[in-house]
Amino acid sequence: MTIDEFEPEDVLLEISRKLSNVSIHKLPASGGNVEKDALPTIKYLLFSSERDQIKQSIRLLRRYLTQGHSDESSVNDILALDILPRIKELIGSDLGDTIKFECAWIVTNVAAGTTDQTNAIIEAGFVDLLLDCMRQKNGSLDLKAQAAWALGNIAGESPNYREELMRKGFTHAIVKVLEDVYQDTYDESYDLGYPAGKIRFPDEDIYSNVEALLWALSNMSRGGFHVAEYYQNYLPMFKVFSDFIVFDYTKLEIEICWGLSRVLYNMHDVNAFHQRNHISDELCERLSGLLRDGVPKVVVPAIRTVVNITSGPNSCVEGLLRTPLLTSITRLLEPQAPNEIRKDAFLVISNLAAGNEEMIKHVIEHKVVMNSVVAHITVPGHTYSSDPVQWTPTLSHAYYMKNDEWKVTKEALWIIFNIVALGSDACVWDLLNEHPYLPRSLAAVLNYIDLPLDVCEKNIEAIISLVQRSNKWIDSRFPNGKNPFVRELIENGVHTALPCVQQVHENENLRDLCLKLDKLLVASEEDVVQTASISDVAGMASAFGLPTIVEIKSKSNKRRVIRGLEDGDVRLIENAVGNLCI
């Protein structure tokens, strides 16, 4: 089972929904600015029968849009000329790819504008025409990439447009062009032998066109409609993203990782997709490398891709376990790492800890990771004193982003909860032996008066799980008939903290957890053997007001996915809106 984690998109980190083409290396020939009062003359030339005059007119229109960076007013000036029918006619003409490319550039920059400007392109009937350009067997790569860019801007406008483009085969068209480029250039790129095994294109023009194509495909990876019905479209999309991630360009890495992350979220719980999809060892190695060495703009989508891989079936995770993934993300667990990146890094660990025995062992055996996890079982920006029991703000407390830091604390609690609830006895025993102060840390956090509700609930669930698991060790590991962890929790104020917690939050679910923990501690102190046996039987546990082991395990056997504002199947989004977990 999984939980939907909604993360609003950060415009500074996520790629734009729409982009104008103002690329320097493909600007029209040098010359002065085009003035607005020259537009009627330019329009006149556009309707000429002379090829050179048509080309001159289109390039002047391009310059007019480019010099204003396609702002709303300059696009409106172009639309006011009423030349879209002529541009459409020229794209469908036999005047050659150069003129078609120039016209597609204009369409791209108009479609990058406001909703009304994008709709003007759609209503003028450009969609099918641009798709035809992409499917031309002998068409130039420049033209195909520019057509994809224009359609990518339309895709960024709304989920309805994305679904219509999906139906019309837009993603298949992009994938086909990219597959041809990959087959034509990979061997040559690889043979160039850049340092440290890095692969780059032999031609800068190829790179710029691939960038446009991958951006358009990543934009189409956004959801917001019934994406599960289109799983066959997403399979080749995932494959082509995986192929191109080997190329060493930061912009491509960003767009590819956003695309992979979105595809995985859209296909979450779509069994038909996962049964047919292949997550290669090469992709896993590359993602691990990006997390180890990448800049933040790459790390953000890369870590979200890994989160969404680890939220899937166990078979999808096997490739990641063969990489130094946990070592790669250790730098992301440090306090100086950006909060959202750090939270997502902990979420990767939490998803692994919610998996099978091999995955849990993989986490437990990484000492640096586990040291960081346990160190985050604390109150951000505070130090703890047990005599008297209190949390004291540090000098840096004023600079803490409290809400973000609490998210990280909650993720650390998820990890502990998952390991204790799902791990083998040996794993849990190793955890407690390696970190003997863990029960004390859990108790200390519960004594913080301003503990957020969600952190409080997860902390109590972790304590309940710890007591239940360790109660089973009487005679084998605790021959004196007492559970030392229960005594430690009581001595560190858990009993006295529970009434305060209930009073602060007045939440029914929290109240139920507090009552069950309180009874579990008391019963465990009085007769731990009987308490352990009662917890194994649902009916008896309920009668005594105690939590069952099955009940707690059901709460831990969850992995979480991350999405943006319009990612995923619309049915998942509708469900998530009612259960936001931010």
C-alpha positions, 0 to 999 in steps of 0.5 A, spaced: 500 500 500 502 507 498 500 514 501 500 520 496 505 525 498 503 532 494 508 537 493 507 543 490 511 545 484 517 550 485 517 554 479 525 555 480 526 548 480 521 544 476 522 545 468 517 550 465 510 548 462 511 553 456 518 556 453 519 561 448 524 559 443 530 565 443 536 560 442 542 565 440 545 560 435 539 560 431 537 567 431 535 570 424 541 574 421 544 580 424 540 586 423 537 592 427 530 591 431 524 590 428 519 596 429 511 595 430 510 600 424 514 595 420 509 589 421 504 591 415 509 591 410 512 584 413 505 582 412 505 584 405 511 580 404 509 574 407 503 573 402 508 574 396 509 568 391 517 569 391 520 564 396 526 569 398 521 575 400 517 569 404 523 567 408 525 574 409 518 576 412 518 570 416 525 571 419 523 579 420 517 576 424 521 571 428 526 577 430 520 581 432 518 576 437 525 574 439 527 581 441 521 582 445 522 575 448 515 573 446 512 577 451 504 578 451 504 584 447 509 582 441 505 576 441 498 580 440 501 584 435 503 578 431 496 575 432 493 582 430 496 581 423 491 575 422 497 571 419 496 564 422 492 562 416 498 564 411 503 561 416 499 554 416 499 554 409 506 555 408 507 549 413 503 545 409 507 547 403 512 544 398 517 550 399 522 546 403 524 545 411 527 551 412 521 555 411 517 550 415 522 551 420 521 558 421 514 558 421 514 553 426 518 557 430 513 563 430 507 558 432 512 555 438 512 562 441 505 564 440 503 558 443 508 559 449 504 565 451 497 566 455 491 561 454 488 565 449 494 565 445 495 558 446 488 557 444 489 561 438 494 556 435 489 550 437 483 553 433 487 555 427 488 548 426 496 547 427 496 541 431 495 536 426 499 539 421 505 540 426 504 532 428 505 531 420 511 535 420 514 530 426 512 524 422 515 526 415 520 521 414 525 525 410 524 531 414 529 535 418 531 534 425 530 542 426 523 542 423 521 536 427 524 538 434 521 545 433 514 542 431 515 538 438 516 544 442 510 548 439 506 542 441 509 541 448 507 548 449 500 546 448 501 540 452 503 545 458 496 549 457 492 543 460 491 536 462 485 536 457 490 538 451 495 533 454 490 527 453 488 529 446 495 530 444 496 523 447 490 520 443 493 523 437 500 520 438 504 525 439 508 522 444 509 516 439 512 521 434 517 524 439 519 517 441 520 515 434 524 522 433 529 521 439 530 513 438 532 515 431 537 520 434 540 515 439 541 510 434 544 515 429 549 518 434 550 514 440 556 510 437 559 516 435 558 520 441 561 514 445 567 513 441 569 520 442 572 518 449 570 524 453 574 524 460 571 519 466 566 516 461 562 522 460 558 522 453 556 528 449 553 529 442 558 530 436 554 536 434 551 542 438 545 542 433 543 535 435 544 537 443 539 543 442 534 539 438 534 533 443 533 538 449 527 541 445 524 534 444 526 531 451 523 537 454 516 536 450 516 529 452 517 531 459 511 536 459 507 530 456 509 526 462 505 531 466 498 527 468 491 530 470 487 525 466 486 518 466 493 516 464 492 509 466 488 508 460 495 510 456 500 505 459 502 503 453 504 510 451 508 511 457 512 504 456 516 507 450 517 514 454 520 511 460 525 507 455 527 513 451 528 517 457 532 511 460 536 511 454 538 519 454 540 519 461 547 517 459 548 523 456 552 528 460 548 535 460 545 538 466 539 541 462 538 534 459 539 531 466 533 535 469 528 534 464 529 527 463 529 526 471 522 530 471 520 526 465 522 519 469 519 521 476 512 523 472 511 517 468 512 513 474 507 517 478 502 516 473 503 509 472 503 508 480 499 501 481 498 500 474 500 493 474 500 492 466 505 498 466 510 495 471 509 488 468 512 490 462 517 496 464 524 495 465 528 499 470 535 497 467 541 497 472 544 502 467 539 507 469 539 505 477 547 507 476 546 513 473 541 516 478 545 514 484 551 518 480 547 524 479 545 524 487 552 523 489 555 528 484 549 532 481 547 540 482 541 541 486 537 542 480 538 535 478 538 532 485 531 534 486 528 531 480 533 525 481 531 524 488 524 524 486 525 519 481 528 514 486 522 515 491 517 513 485 521 507 483 522 505 491 514 506 491 513 501 486 513 493 486 519 490 490 522 487 483 523 495 481 527 496 486 532 490 485 537 494 480 537 500 486 540 495 491 545 493 486 548 500 486 551 505 492 545 508 492 545 509 500 552 512 500 550 517 494 545 520 498 548 520 505 550 527 503 543 529 502 542 527 509 546 532 512 543 539 515 546 543 510 542 540 504 536 543 502 530 541 506 526 538 501 532 534 498 533 532 505 526 530 506 526 526 500 532 522 501 529 520 508 523 518 504 527 513 499 530 510 506 523 509 508 520 506 502 526 501 502 524 500 510 517 498 508 520 493 503 522 486 504 527 483 508 533 484 503 531 491 503 530 492 510 537 489 511 540 494 506 538 500 510 540 497 517 547 495 515 549 502 512 551 505 519 552 512 516 545 512 514 542 509 520 546 514 524 543 520 521 536 517 521 537 516 529 540 523 529 534 526 526 529 523 532 529 530 535 526 537 536 529 541 530 533 547 533 533 544 540 537 541 545 534 536 550 535 535 558 532 530 562 533 533 569 529 537 569 525 534 562 525 540 557 527 542 550 532 548 550 532 552 543 539 553 540 542 559 538 541 557 531 533 556 532 531 562 530 534 560 523 530 554 522 525 553 517 521 549 522 515 546 518 520 543 513 525 541 519 519 537 522 517 534 515 524 531 516 523 528 523 517 525 521 521 521 515 526 519 520 520 516 525 517 513 519 524 509 517 524 507 525 517 505 525 518 501 518 524 497 521 521 495 527 514 493 525 517 489 519 524 487 520 526 481 522 527 480 530 535 480 528 534 486 524 530 490 530 535 487 535 541 490 531 538 496 530 537 497 538 544 494 540 547 499 535 543 505 537 541 504 545 539 511 546 533 510 541 528 509 546 530 515 550 530 519 544 523 517 542 520 518 549 524 525 549 521 527 543 514 526 546 515 531 551 516 537 547 509 541 548 509 543 541 510 537 537 506 537 531 500 532 530 503 528 525 509 527 528 506 526 534 502 520 531 508 517 528 512 517 534 507 514 538 506 508 533 514 507 533 514 506 540 508 502 540 511 497 535 518 497 539 514 495 545 510 490 541 516 487 538 521 487 544 515 484 548 516 477 544 523 477 546 522 475 554 526 468 555 530 469 549 533 476 550 531 478 557 531 472 561 529 476 567 522 476 565 522 484 564 522 488 558 528 493 559 525 498 553 518 499 557 522 501 563 526 506 560 520 509 556 517 510 563 523 512 566 523 518 561 516 520 561 512 517 556 507 516 561 506 523 564 507 526 557 501 522 554 495 526 557 499 533 555 499 530 548 492 529 548 490 535 551 494 539 546 491 536 540 484 534 542 484 529 536 480 522 536 486 518 532 491 521 537 487 520 543 486 512 541 493 511 540 495 514 547 490 510 550 493 504 547 500 506 548 498 507 556 495 500 557 501 497 553 506 500 558 502 498 564 500 491 562 507 490 559 510 492 566 505 487 570 506 481 566 510 482 559 508 474 557 501 475 557 501 482 554 505 479 548 500 473 547 494 478 548 497 482 542 497 476 537 490 475 538 486 481 535 479 480 539 483 479 546 487 485 544 481 489 543 478 487 549 483 489 553 484 496 549 491 494 547 494 494 539 495 488 535 501 487 532 497 486 525 494 493 526 501 496 527 504 492 521 498 494 517 500 502 518 507 500 516 507 496 510 506 503 506 510 506 501 509 513 498 510 517 492 511 524 490 507 528 485 506 535 483 500 539 482 498 535 475 501 529 475 498 522 476 491 519 474 486 524 475 482 519 479 489 519 484 489 526 484 481 526 486 483 521 492 489 525 494 486 532 494 481 529 500 487 526 503 493 531 503 499 529 506 504 535 506 
